[in-house]
Amino acid sequence: MLLKGARVQGLGAGQILFLQDEPADALFVVLDGWIKLYRTAPSGIEAMIGTMRDGQSFGDAAALCGQPWPVSAEAISPARLLRLDAGRVRRLLQSDPVLATSMLASAFLRLQQLVAHIEELKTCTSVQRAAEFLLDLAAECENDGPVVLPYNKALIAGRLGMKPETLSRAFARLRDHGVQIEATMVHIKNVAHLRNLVAEGLA
């Protein structure tokens, strides 16, 4: 029932999905690729809010509450999305408490992740934030080989709340902690040591 009327939408790298303050009429699930969510201040400065990847959903809070988009969304790689009509999903939620509970749980999980990210920005150094980002990537790999940076370093810097030159310095300092970065390939010599480095900032 939920997928009735849903459609797959393809995006090219750099293509805008929706803009901040536009009416929110759908919610999305990423089938493959990467999407960045960001806000633009009146001054024109762009603030990166997060990135979404395979299997992750976004847009549900605004669409289901009938509010405008609080962020803009742009593909940062070729991507395919499952687009669900917000009006139809709202009607289903009114008649299906199990679905409603599931979506509330998903929204609460994202809230927890946002709180954790804010805590990281407030308490961790740039080196620790870069290490945490690399550890998250390593955790998603199925083997112990090198980790591939999923998008360019300017976007990574924005995601971590720092300038590109600060990220470059943080990556350089991680060499002392057994991390080697060659273009988009990252080699982590000692994952446990890197975890300890991050834990120092969260303690």
Secondary structure, 3 states (H helix, E strand, C coil): CCCCCCEEEEECCCCEEECCCCECCEEEEEEECCEEEEEECCCCCEEEEEEECCCCEECHHHHHHCCECCCEEEECCCEEEEEEEHHHHHHHHHHCHHHHHHHHHHHHHHHHHHHHHHHHHHHCCHHHHHHHHHHHHHHHCCCCCCEECCCCHHHHHHHCCCCHHHHHHHHHHHHHHCEEEECCEEEECCHHHHHHHHHHHHC
